[in-house]
């Protein structure tokens, strides 16, 4: 697993899902998974990647006090009839401040489905900080579906901080995205999600966060656009089990014959829990389109400009 051989399709997928394109592919702390197998791993003095012995996947160890380093771990699927399940565990040492760049790109020209299921578990020690970036992308001319089901378990120690920035670009036929969190004293979890669906695609998001610690905080912001005959579902549960703060915001634009379901739920189990949820679903206002058309844009261009701004 020490030689990185990329095809043109690999390169295209990596450009779509890897932060900063291909500039950092294979450099620094890096793991590449392709068609259900680990094909390349590179370690650094502060970040160690160890293949699991009992399950498919890797364990990633970030040394305490590590600052400013990035670990990249893209996945590419270029064959039909792949059903991949991977388990990745992240152990972030005390006071580390690091970035994790993940993502999965699927190219399917066949008639059978291609599936990638990823279970990621994050264990942040006291004072650790993580910025997590994830992109999902699908392409290909085949009738086989491109299916992605990411599952994240977040465990934040005292005063730990994690920010998750997830994007589903296009071409994913079906996805169920699940995130659970358990937060200790002073811990913070920030989640930013952007999803766009079209055709007959379906996307479901599930959040379940336990605010166990005093002064723990969670903020979830979901922005999505559903077009044509696609379906989206957003379900969130936030449990305030101590003096804490939680805010869940779900905003969606709906077009054509699409369907969107939003079910935000907040549960206060402590008198000092401060919990808020907001949900809004609507179509693009005609006045916005007309205003942009007066600047020389066509109706389609105006609509796309509004959507791009909404998902920024």
ZADO-1210 file (C-alpha; in nm, 4 decimals, padded with zeros to 6 digits):
<atoms>
<atom x="00.0000" y="00.0000" z="00.0000" code="UNK" pos="1"/>
<atom x="00.2853" y="00.2394" z="-00.0699" code="UNK" pos="2"/>
<atom x="00.2344" y="00.3171" z="-00.4394" code="UNK" pos="3"/>
<atom x="-00.0372" y="00.5500" z="-00.5653" code="UNK" pos="4"/>
<atom x="-00.1566" y="00.4537" z="-00.9155" code="UNK" pos="5"/>
<atom x="-00.4422" y="00.6698" z="-01.0464" code="UNK" pos="6"/>
<atom x="-00.6545" y="00.6247" z="-01.3576" code="UNK" pos="7"/>
<atom x="-00.8240" y="00.9145" z="-01.5355" code="UNK" pos="8"/>
<atom x="-01.1534" y="00.8218" z="-01.3662" code="UNK" pos="9"/>
<atom x="-00.9815" y="00.8131" z="-01.0258" code="UNK" pos="10"/>
<atom x="-00.8411" y="01.1588" z="-01.0888" code="UNK" pos="11"/>
<atom x="-01.1798" y="01.2993" z="-01.1894" code="UNK" pos="12"/>
<atom x="-01.3467" y="01.1602" z="-00.8770" code="UNK" pos="13"/>
<atom x="-01.0698" y="01.2864" z="-00.6506" code="UNK" pos="14"/>
<atom x="-01.0898" y="01.6325" z="-00.8033" code="UNK" pos="15"/>
<atom x="-01.4622" y="01.6348" z="-00.7145" code="UNK" pos="16"/>
<atom x="-01.4352" y="01.5191" z="-00.3529" code="UNK" pos="17"/>
<atom x="-01.0834" y="01.6084" z="-00.2346" code="UNK" pos="18"/>
<atom x="-01.0191" y="01.9441" z="-00.0740" code="UNK" pos="19"/>
<atom x="-00.8016" y="02.1652" z="-00.2985" code="UNK" pos="20"/>
<atom x="-00.8408" y="01.9247" z="-00.5901" code="UNK" pos="21"/>
<atom x="-00.5526" y="01.6827" z="-00.6396" code="UNK" pos="22"/>
<atom x="-00.2818" y="01.9113" z="-00.5066" code="UNK" pos="23"/>
<atom x="-00.2376" y="01.7156" z="-00.1835" code="UNK" pos="24"/>
<atom x="-00.3253" y="01.3657" z="-00.3027" code="UNK" pos="25"/>
<atom x="-00.0838" y="01.1144" z="-00.1550" code="UNK" pos="26"/>
<atom x="00.0991" y="01.3727" z="00.0556" code="UNK" pos="27"/>
<atom x="00.1110" y="01.3978" z="00.4335" code="UNK" pos="28"/>
<atom x="-00.1225" y="01.1762" z="00.6338" code="UNK" pos="29"/>
<atom x="-00.3215" y="01.0037" z="00.3615" code="UNK" pos="30"/>
<atom x="-00.5396" y="00.6986" z="00.3023" code="UNK" pos="31"/>
<atom x="-00.7001" y="00.5957" z="-00.0271" code="UNK" pos="32"/>
<atom x="-00.9694" y="00.3299" z="-00.0499" code="UNK" pos="33"/>
<atom x="-01.0773" y="00.2018" z="-00.3918" code="UNK" pos="34"/>
<atom x="-01.3494" y="-00.0470" z="-00.4817" code="UNK" pos="35"/>
<atom x="-01.3707" y="-00.1858" z="-00.1292" code="UNK" pos="36"/>
<atom x="-00.9968" y="-00.2138" z="-00.0613" code="UNK" pos="37"/>
<atom x="-00.7318" y="00.0013" z="00.1042" code="UNK" pos="38"/>
<atom x="-00.4752" y="00.0732" z="-00.1680" code="UNK" pos="39"/>
<atom x="-00.2517" y="00.3459" z="-00.0212" code="UNK" pos="40"/>
<atom x="-00.1541" y="00.4679" z="00.3263" code="UNK" pos="41"/>
<atom x="00.0997" y="00.7324" z="00.4291" code="UNK" pos="42"/>
<atom x="00.1820" y="00.8346" z="00.7883" code="UNK" pos="43"/>
<atom x="00.3468" y="01.1391" z="00.9447" code="UNK" pos="44"/>
<atom x="00.5309" y="01.1762" z="01.2779" code="UNK" pos="45"/>
<atom x="00.2116" y="01.3080" z="01.4435" code="UNK" pos="46"/>
<atom x="-00.0586" y="01.1117" z="01.2576" code="UNK" pos="47"/>
<atom x="-00.0528" y="00.7337" z="01.2439" code="UNK" pos="48"/>
<atom x="-00.2890" y="00.5248" z="01.0284" code="UNK" pos="49"/>
<atom x="-00.3214" y="00.1568" z="01.1192" code="UNK" pos="50"/>
<atom x="-00.5272" y="-00.0951" z="00.9160" code="UNK" pos="51"/>
<atom x="-00.7784" y="-00.2842" z="01.1306" code="UNK" pos="52"/>
<atom x="-00.7194" y="-00.6550" z="01.1816" code="UNK" pos="53"/>
<atom x="-01.0761" y="-00.7619" z="01.2601" code="UNK" pos="54"/>
<atom x="-01.2802" y="-00.5334" z="01.0320" code="UNK" pos="55"/>
<atom x="-01.2352" y="-00.3501" z="00.7020" code="UNK" pos="56"/>
<atom x="-01.1103" y="-00.0010" z="00.7778" code="UNK" pos="57"/>
<atom x="-00.8435" y="00.1916" z="00.9648" code="UNK" pos="58"/>
<atom x="-00.7621" y="00.3412" z="01.3042" code="UNK" pos="59"/>
<atom x="-00.6189" y="00.6938" z="01.2946" code="UNK" pos="60"/>
<atom x="-00.4196" y="00.8336" z="01.5885" code="UNK" pos="61"/>
<atom x="-00.3459" y="01.2060" z="01.6253" code="UNK" pos="62"/>
<atom x="-00.0710" y="01.2782" z="01.8759" code="UNK" pos="63"/>
<atom x="-00.1588" y="01.5155" z="02.1625" code="UNK" pos="64"/>
<atom x="-00.0760" y="01.8833" z="02.0958" code="UNK" pos="65"/>
<atom x="-00.0581" y="01.8289" z="01.7178" code="UNK" pos="66"/>
<atom x="-00.1334" y="02.1610" z="01.5476" code="UNK" pos="67"/>
<atom x="-00.2227" y="02.2569" z="01.1922" code="UNK" pos="68"/>
<atom x="-00.1929" y="01.9151" z="01.0271" code="UNK" pos="69"/>
<atom x="-00.4386" y="01.7588" z="00.7824" code="UNK" pos="70"/>
<atom x="-00.5333" y="01.3952" z="00.7273" code="UNK" pos="71"/>
<atom x="-00.6957" y="01.3097" z="00.3915" code="UNK" pos="72"/>
<atom x="-00.8931" y="00.9906" z="00.3333" code="UNK" pos="73"/>
<atom x="-01.0862" y="00.9807" z="00.0028" code="UNK" pos="74"/>
<atom x="-01.2790" y="00.6797" z="-00.1255" code="UNK" pos="75"/>
<atom x="-01.3371" y="00.6055" z="-00.4934" code="UNK" pos="76"/>
<atom x="-01.5654" y="00.3438" z="-00.6465" code="UNK" pos="77"/>
<atom x="-01.5214" y="00.2840" z="-01.0186" code="UNK" pos="78"/>
<atom x="-01.6925" y="-00.0523" z="-01.0671" code="UNK" pos="79"/>
<atom x="-02.0514" y="-00.1721" z="-01.0610" code="UNK" pos="80"/>
<atom x="-02.1813" y="-00.4321" z="-00.8146" code="UNK" pos="81"/>
<atom x="-01.9613" y="-00.3059" z="-00.5296" code="UNK" pos="82"/>
<atom x="-02.1073" y="-00.3195" z="-00.1768" code="UNK" pos="83"/>
<atom x="-01.8418" y="-00.1752" z="00.0505" code="UNK" pos="84"/>
<atom x="-01.8627" y="-00.1418" z="00.4284" code="UNK" pos="85"/>
<atom x="-01.5780" y="00.0294" z="00.6114" code="UNK" pos="86"/>
<atom x="-01.5143" y="00.1147" z="00.9787" code="UNK" pos="87"/>
<atom x="-01.2812" y="00.4046" z="01.0578" code="UNK" pos="88"/>
<atom x="-01.1974" y="00.5166" z="01.4126" code="UNK" pos="89"/>
<atom x="-01.0304" y="00.8506" z="01.4913" code="UNK" pos="90"/>
<atom x="-00.8476" y="00.9104" z="01.8193" code="UNK" pos="91"/>
<atom x="-00.7567" y="01.2771" z="01.8676" code="UNK" pos="92"/>
<atom x="-00.5169" y="01.3524" z="02.1527" code="UNK" pos="93"/>
<atom x="-00.5443" y="01.6242" z="02.4147" code="UNK" pos="94"/>
<atom x="-00.5279" y="01.9822" z="02.2788" code="UNK" pos="95"/>
<atom x="-00.4660" y="01.8699" z="01.9201" code="UNK" pos="96"/>
<atom x="-00.6009" y="02.1016" z="01.6477" code="UNK" pos="97"/>
<atom x="-00.6312" y="01.9175" z="01.3158" code="UNK" pos="98"/>
<atom x="-00.8278" y="01.8897" z="00.9911" code="UNK" pos="99"/>
<atom x="-00.9750" y="01.5713" z="00.8431" code="UNK" pos="100"/>
<atom x="-01.0732" y="01.5722" z="00.4742" code="UNK" pos="101"/>
<atom x="-01.2943" y="01.2846" z="00.3666" code="UNK" pos="102"/>
<atom x="-01.5211" y="01.2128" z="00.0729" code="UNK" pos="103"/>
<atom x="-01.6471" y="00.9471" z="-00.1640" code="UNK" pos="104"/>
<atom x="-01.6819" y="00.9573" z="-00.5405" code="UNK" pos="105"/>
<atom x="-01.8655" y="00.6858" z="-00.7340" code="UNK" pos="106"/>
<atom x="-01.8408" y="00.6285" z="-01.1099" code="UNK" pos="107"/>
<atom x="-02.0852" y="00.3667" z="-01.2334" code="UNK" pos="108"/>
<atom x="-02.1333" y="00.2882" z="-01.6014" code="UNK" pos="109"/>
<atom x="-02.2940" y="-00.0519" z="-01.5346" code="UNK" pos="110"/>
<atom x="-02.6409" y="-00.1836" z="-01.4641" code="UNK" pos="111"/>
<atom x="-02.5780" y="-00.3036" z="-01.1078" code="UNK" pos="112"/>
<atom x="-02.5651" y="-00.0777" z="-00.8020" code="UNK" pos="113"/>
<atom x="-02.2462" y="00.0562" z="-00.6461" code="UNK" pos="114"/>
<atom x="-02.2676" y="00.1057" z="-00.2683" code="UNK" pos="115"/>
<atom x="-02.0316" y="00.2551" z="-00.0111" code="UNK" pos="116"/>
<atom x="-02.1230" y="00.2452" z="00.3592" code="UNK" pos="117"/>
<atom x="-01.8865" y="00.4176" z="00.6003" code="UNK" pos="118"/>
<atom x="-01.9009" y="00.4110" z="00.9795" code="UNK" pos="119"/>
<atom x="-01.6761" y="00.6771" z="01.1325" code="UNK" pos="120"/>
<atom x="-01.6230" y="00.7041" z="01.5079" code="UNK" pos="121"/>
<atom x="-01.4506" y="01.0088" z="01.6553" code="UNK" pos="122"/>
<atom x="-01.3009" y="01.0222" z="02.0047" code="UNK" pos="123"/>
<atom x="-01.1741" y="01.3669" z="02.0989" code="UNK" pos="124"/>
<atom x="-00.9836" y="01.4093" z="02.4239" code="UNK" pos="125"/>
<atom x="-00.9946" y="01.7197" z="02.6428" code="UNK" pos="126"/>
<atom x="-00.9399" y="02.0428" z="02.4504" code="UNK" pos="127"/>
<atom x="-00.9030" y="01.8734" z="02.1111" code="UNK" pos="128"/>
<atom x="-01.0322" y="02.0523" z="01.8008" code="UNK" pos="129"/>
<atom x="-01.1248" y="01.8961" z="01.4658" code="UNK" pos="130"/>
<atom x="-01.2438" y="02.0481" z="01.1397" code="UNK" pos="131"/>
<atom x="-01.4014" y="01.7703" z="00.9319" code="UNK" pos="132"/>
<atom x="-01.4788" y="01.8221" z="00.5616" code="UNK" pos="133"/>
<atom x="-01.6713" y="01.5694" z="00.3550" code="UNK" pos="134"/>
<atom x="-01.7987" y="01.5672" z="-00.0047" code="UNK" pos="135"/>
<atom x="-02.0056" y="01.3036" z="-00.1840" code="UNK" pos="136"/>
<atom x="-02.0323" y="01.2827" z="-00.5612" code="UNK" pos="137"/>
<atom x="-02.1688" y="01.0407" z="-00.8209" code="UNK" pos="138"/>
<atom x="-02.1384" y="01.0104" z="-01.1968" code="UNK" pos="139"/>
<atom x="-02.1580" y="00.7557" z="-01.4795" code="UNK" pos="140"/>
<atom x="-02.3879" y="00.6580" z="-01.7641" code="UNK" pos="141"/>
<atom x="-02.5085" y="00.3214" z="-01.6309" code="UNK" pos="142"/>
<atom x="-02.8488" y="00.2391" z="-01.4883" code="UNK" pos="143"/>
<atom x="-02.6910" y="00.1018" z="-01.1710" code="UNK" pos="144"/>
<atom x="-02.7483" y="00.3273" z="-00.8717" code="UNK" pos="145"/>
<atom x="-02.4803" y="00.5208" z="-00.6834" code="UNK" pos="146"/>
<atom x="-02.5550" y="00.4751" z="-00.3126" code="UNK" pos="147"/>
<atom x="-02.3749" y="00.6330" z="-00.0161" code="UNK" pos="148"/>
<atom x="-02.4630" y="00.5774" z="00.3501" code="UNK" pos="149"/>
<atom x="-02.2274" y="00.7597" z="00.5896" code="UNK" pos="150"/>
<atom x="-02.2653" y="00.7088" z="00.9649" code="UNK" pos="151"/>
<atom x="-02.0793" y="00.9206" z="01.2198" code="UNK" pos="152"/>
<atom x="-02.0454" y="00.8698" z="01.5967" code="UNK" pos="153"/>
<atom x="-01.8971" y="01.1713" z="01.7733" code="UNK" pos="154"/>
<atom x="-01.7639" y="01.1536" z="02.1296" code="UNK" pos="155"/>
<atom x="-01.6417" y="01.4910" z="02.2580" code="UNK" pos="156"/>
<atom x="-01.4449" y="01.5153" z="02.5806" code="UNK" pos="157"/>
<atom x="-01.4251" y="01.8175" z="02.8087" code="UNK" pos="158"/>
<atom x="-01.3948" y="02.1440" z="02.6121" code="UNK" pos="159"/>
<atom x="-01.3456" y="01.9548" z="02.2852" code="UNK" pos="160"/>
<atom x="-01.4678" y="02.1093" z="01.9603" code="UNK" pos="161"/>
<atom x="-01.5696" y="01.9510" z="01.6297" code="UNK" pos="162"/>
<atom x="-01.6977" y="02.1217" z="01.3170" code="UNK" pos="163"/>
<atom x="-01.8430" y="01.9006" z="01.0428" code="UNK" pos="164"/>
<atom x="-01.8895" y="02.0512" z="00.6958" code="UNK" pos="165"/>
<atom x="-02.0631" y="01.8001" z="00.4668" code="UNK" pos="166"/>
<atom x="-02.1676" y="01.8435" z="00.1040" code="UNK" pos="167"/>
<atom x="-02.3536" y="01.6153" z="-00.1358" code="UNK" pos="168"/>
<atom x="-02.2669" y="01.7609" z="-00.4739" code="UNK" pos="169"/>
<atom x="-02.4662" y="01.5639" z="-00.7302" code="UNK" pos="170"/>
<atom x="-02.5199" y="01.2235" z="-00.8840" code="UNK" pos="171"/>
<atom x="-02.5979" y="01.0309" z="-00.5628" code="UNK" pos="172"/>
<atom x="-02.9125" y="00.8247" z="-00.6173" code="UNK" pos="173"/>
<atom x="-02.9745" y="00.7259" z="-00.2560" code="UNK" pos="174"/>
<atom x="-02.8211" y="00.8264" z="00.0758" code="UNK" pos="175"/>
<atom x="-02.8948" y="00.7918" z="00.4458" code="UNK" pos="176"/>
<atom x="-02.6693" y="01.0170" z="00.6514" code="UNK" pos="177"/>
<atom x="-02.6649" y="00.9461" z="01.0244" code="UNK" pos="178"/>
<atom x="-02.4819" y="01.1466" z="01.2914" code="UNK" pos="179"/>
<atom x="-02.4897" y="01.0821" z="01.6658" code="UNK" pos="180"/>
<atom x="-02.3082" y="01.2832" z="01.9299" code="UNK" pos="181"/>
<atom x="-02.2307" y="01.2643" z="02.3008" code="UNK" pos="182"/>
<atom x="-02.0890" y="01.5844" z="02.4504" code="UNK" pos="183"/>
<atom x="-01.9180" y="01.6371" z="02.7871" code="UNK" pos="184"/>
<atom x="-01.8629" y="01.9609" z="02.9820" code="UNK" pos="185"/>
<atom x="-01.7860" y="02.2609" z="02.7599" code="UNK" pos="186"/>
<atom x="-01.7825" y="02.0562" z="02.4400" code="UNK" pos="187"/>
<atom x="-01.9135" y="02.1998" z="02.1110" code="UNK" pos="188"/>
<atom x="-02.0396" y="02.0316" z="01.7940" code="UNK" pos="189"/>
<atom x="-02.1062" y="02.2399" z="01.4822" code="UNK" pos="190"/>
<atom x="-02.2658" y="02.0674" z="01.1815" code="UNK" pos="191"/>
<atom x="-02.3145" y="02.2301" z="00.8404" code="UNK" pos="192"/>
<atom x="-02.4895" y="02.0238" z="00.5749" code="UNK" pos="193"/>
<atom x="-02.5631" y="02.1012" z="00.2079" code="UNK" pos="194"/>
<atom x="-02.7569" y="01.8618" z="-00.0164" code="UNK" pos="195"/>
<atom x="-02.9035" y="01.8831" z="-00.3656" code="UNK" pos="196"/>
<atom x="-03.1178" y="01.6118" z="-00.5241" code="UNK" pos="197"/>
<atom x="-03.2770" y="01.5683" z="-00.8646" code="UNK" pos="198"/>
<atom x="-03.4435" y="01.3000" z="-01.0767" code="UNK" pos="199"/>
<atom x="-03.5786" y="01.0258" z="-00.8520" code="UNK" pos="200"/>
<atom x="-03.2989" y="01.0541" z="-00.5953" code="UNK" pos="201"/>
<atom x="-03.3639" y="01.0220" z="-00.2230" code="UNK" pos="202"/>
<atom x="-03.1671" y="01.1701" z="00.0667" code="UNK" pos="203"/>
<atom x="-03.2318" y="01.1225" z="00.4369" code="UNK" pos="204"/>
<atom x="-03.0453" y="01.2938" z="00.7201" code="UNK" pos="205"/>
<atom x="-03.0609" y="01.1847" z="01.0834" code="UNK" pos="206"/>
<atom x="-02.9126" y="01.3690" z="01.3826" code="UNK" pos="207"/>
<atom x="-02.9218" y="01.2464" z="01.7423" code="UNK" pos="208"/>
<atom x="-02.7190" y="01.4467" z="01.9951" code="UNK" pos="209"/>
<atom x="-02.6913" y="01.4049" z="02.3718" code="UNK" pos="210"/>
<atom x="-02.5840" y="01.7241" z="02.5514" code="UNK" pos="211"/>
<atom x="-02.4650" y="01.5590" z="02.8713" code="UNK" pos="212"/>
<atom x="-02.2082" y="01.8117" z="02.9902" code="UNK" pos="213"/>
<atom x="-02.2504" y="02.1488" z="03.1525" code="UNK" pos="214"/>
<atom x="-02.2119" y="02.4308" z="02.8964" code="UNK" pos="215"/>
<atom x="-02.2082" y="02.1827" z="02.6085" code="UNK" pos="216"/>
<atom x="-02.3358" y="02.3163" z="02.2750" code="UNK" pos="217"/>
<atom x="-02.4600" y="02.1871" z="01.9413" code="UNK" pos="218"/>
<atom x="-02.5527" y="02.3850" z="01.6315" code="UNK" pos="219"/>
<atom x="-02.6899" y="02.2088" z="01.3240" code="UNK" pos="220"/>
<atom x="-02.7517" y="02.3982" z="00.9989" code="UNK" pos="221"/>
<atom x="-02.8980" y="02.2057" z="00.7066" code="UNK" pos="222"/>
<atom x="-02.9562" y="02.3641" z="00.3654" code="UNK" pos="223"/>
<atom x="-03.0989" y="02.1583" z="00.0830" code="UNK" pos="224"/>
<atom x="-03.2557" y="02.1853" z="-00.2604" code="UNK" pos="225"/>
<atom x="-03.4921" y="01.9162" z="-00.3917" code="UNK" pos="226"/>
<atom x="-03.5840" y="01.9251" z="-00.7607" code="UNK" pos="227"/>
<atom x="-03.7764" y="01.7175" z="-01.0165" code="UNK" pos="228"/>
<atom x="-03.9137" y="01.3988" z="-00.8512" code="UNK" pos="229"/>
<atom x="-03.6607" y="01.3652" z="-00.5714" code="UNK" pos="230"/>
<atom x="-03.7365" y="01.3143" z="-00.2023" code="UNK" pos="231"/>
<atom x="-03.5592" y="01.4464" z="00.1062" code="UNK" pos="232"/>
<atom x="-03.6122" y="01.3788" z="00.4742" code="UNK" pos="233"/>
<atom x="-03.4522" y="01.5578" z="00.7691" code="UNK" pos="234"/>
<atom x="-03.4883" y="01.4149" z="01.1211" code="UNK" pos="235"/>
<atom x="-03.3101" y="01.5619" z="01.4234" code="UNK" pos="236"/>
<atom x="-03.3222" y="01.4964" z="01.7959" code="UNK" pos="237"/>
<atom x="-03.1334" y="01.7032" z="02.0523" code="UNK" pos="238"/>
<atom x="-03.1401" y="01.6034" z="02.4190" code="UNK" pos="239"/>
<atom x="-03.0593" y="01.8727" z="02.6748" code="UNK" pos="240"/>
<atom x="-02.9450" y="01.6712" z="02.9768" code="UNK" pos="241"/>
<atom x="-02.7621" y="01.9540" z="03.1556" code="UNK" pos="242"/>
<atom x="-02.7175" y="02.3291" z="03.1436" code="UNK" pos="243"/>
<atom x="-02.6548" y="02.3507" z="02.7694" code="UNK" pos="244"/>
<atom x="-02.7439" y="02.5109" z="02.4352" code="UNK" pos="245"/>
<atom x="-02.8783" y="02.3505" z="02.1190" code="UNK" pos="246"/>
<atom x="-02.9897" y="02.5060" z="01.7920" code="UNK" pos="247"/>
<atom x="-03.1170" y="02.3133" z="01.4885" code="UNK" pos="248"/>
<atom x="-03.1978" y="02.4966" z="01.1646" code="UNK" pos="249"/>
<atom x="-03.3302" y="02.3260" z="00.8510" code="UNK" pos="250"/>
<atom x="-03.3933" y="02.5383" z="00.5402" code="UNK" pos="251"/>
<atom x="-03.4979" y="02.3848" z="00.2090" code="UNK" pos="252"/>
<atom x="-03.5956" y="02.4936" z="-00.1420" code="UNK" pos="253"/>
<atom x="-03.8461" y="02.2731" z="-00.3219" code="UNK" pos="254"/>
<atom x="-03.9088" y="02.2619" z="-00.6985" code="UNK" pos="255"/>
<atom x="-04.1105" y="02.0694" z="-00.9548" code="UNK" pos="256"/>
<atom x="-04.2629" y="01.7491" z="-00.8086" code="UNK" pos="257"/>
<atom x="-04.0121" y="01.7050" z="-00.5270" code="UNK" pos="258"/>
<atom x="-04.1046" y="01.6150" z="-00.1687" code="UNK" pos="259"/>
<atom x="-03.9389" y="01.7328" z="00.1537" code="UNK" pos="260"/>
<atom x="-04.0066" y="01.6150" z="00.5087" code="UNK" pos="261"/>
<atom x="-03.8561" y="01.7900" z="00.8120" code="UNK" pos="262"/>
<atom x="-03.8927" y="01.6529" z="01.1662" code="UNK" pos="263"/>
<atom x="-03.6926" y="01.8547" z="01.4196" code="UNK" pos="264"/>
<atom x="-03.7306" y="01.7402" z="01.7815" code="UNK" pos="265"/>
<atom x="-03.5835" y="01.8868" z="02.1000" code="UNK" pos="266"/>
<atom x="-03.6016" y="01.7208" z="02.4414" code="UNK" pos="267"/>
<atom x="-03.5169" y="01.9188" z="02.7566" code="UNK" pos="268"/>
<atom x="-03.4280" y="01.6981" z="03.0526" code="UNK" pos="269"/>
<atom x="-03.2833" y="01.9835" z="03.2572" code="UNK" pos="270"/>
<atom x="-03.4342" y="02.3149" z="03.3665" code="UNK" pos="271"/>
<atom x="-03.1286" y="02.5005" z="03.2327" code="UNK" pos="272"/>
<atom x="-03.1331" y="02.3429" z="02.8873" code="UNK" pos="273"/>
<atom x="-03.1760" y="02.6084" z="02.6168" code="UNK" pos="274"/>
<atom x="-03.2928" y="02.4401" z="02.2972" code="UNK" pos="275"/>
<atom x="-03.4180" y="02.5910" z="01.9691" code="UNK" pos="276"/>
<atom x="-03.5343" y="02.4380" z="01.6432" code="UNK" pos="277"/>
<atom x="-03.6294" y="02.6067" z="01.3160" code="UNK" pos="278"/>
<atom x="-03.7534" y="02.4584" z="00.9896" code="UNK" pos="279"/>
<atom x="-03.8510" y="02.6305" z="00.6651" code="UNK" pos="280"/>
<atom x="-03.9455" y="02.4829" z="00.3282" code="UNK" pos="281"/>
<atom x="-04.0490" y="02.6888" z="00.0277" code="UNK" pos="282"/>
<atom x="-04.0122" y="02.7623" z="-00.3399" code="UNK" pos="283"/>
<atom x="-03.7970" y="03.0332" z="-00.4923" code="UNK" pos="284"/>
<atom x="-03.9770" y="03.3670" z="-00.4791" code="UNK" pos="285"/>
<atom x="-04.0787" y="03.4979" z="-00.8185" code="UNK" pos="286"/>
<atom x="-03.9640" y="03.8482" z="-00.7251" code="UNK" pos="287"/>
<atom x="-03.6087" y="03.7225" z="-00.6786" code="UNK" pos="288"/>
<atom x="-03.6048" y="03.5702" z="-01.0256" code="UNK" pos="289"/>
<atom x="-03.7525" y="03.8835" z="-01.1861" code="UNK" pos="290"/>
<atom x="-03.4934" y="04.1043" z="-01.0154" code="UNK" pos="291"/>
<atom x="-03.2044" y="03.8986" z="-01.1526" code="UNK" pos="292"/>
<atom x="-03.3631" y="03.8821" z="-01.4983" code="UNK" pos="293"/>
<atom x="-03.3609" y="04.2622" z="-01.5096" code="UNK" pos="294"/>
<atom x="-02.9818" y="04.2343" z="-01.4830" code="UNK" pos="295"/>
<atom x="-02.9680" y="04.0306" z="-01.8018" code="UNK" pos="296"/>
<atom x="-02.9979" y="03.6732" z="-01.6774" code="UNK" pos="297"/>
<atom x="-03.2385" y="03.4222" z="-01.8280" code="UNK" pos="298"/>
<atom x="-03.4997" y="03.2677" z="-01.5989" code="UNK" pos="299"/>
<atom x="-03.2968" y="02.9462" z="-01.5730" code="UNK" pos="300"/>
<atom x="-02.9749" y="03.1361" z="-01.5025" code="UNK" pos="301"/>
<atom x="-03.1484" y="03.3464" z="-01.2359" code="UNK" pos="302"/>
<atom x="-03.2894" y="03.0386" z="-01.0677" code="UNK" pos="303"/>
<atom x="-02.9482" y="02.8680" z="-01.0668" code="UNK" pos="304"/>
<atom x="-02.7823" y="03.1783" z="-00.9255" code="UNK" pos="305"/>
<atom x="-03.0299" y="03.1824" z="-00.6363" code="UNK" pos="306"/>
<atom x="-02.9725" y="02.8130" z="-00.5666" code="UNK" pos="307"/>
<atom x="-02.5935" y="02.8567" z="-00.5750" code="UNK" pos="308"/>
<atom x="-02.6162" y="03.1419" z="-00.3280" code="UNK" pos="309"/>
<atom x="-02.8482" y="02.9434" z="-00.1014" code="UNK" pos="310"/>
<atom x="-02.6090" y="02.6476" z="-00.0898" code="UNK" pos="311"/>
<atom x="-02.2939" y="02.8582" z="-00.0415" code="UNK" pos="312"/>
</atoms>
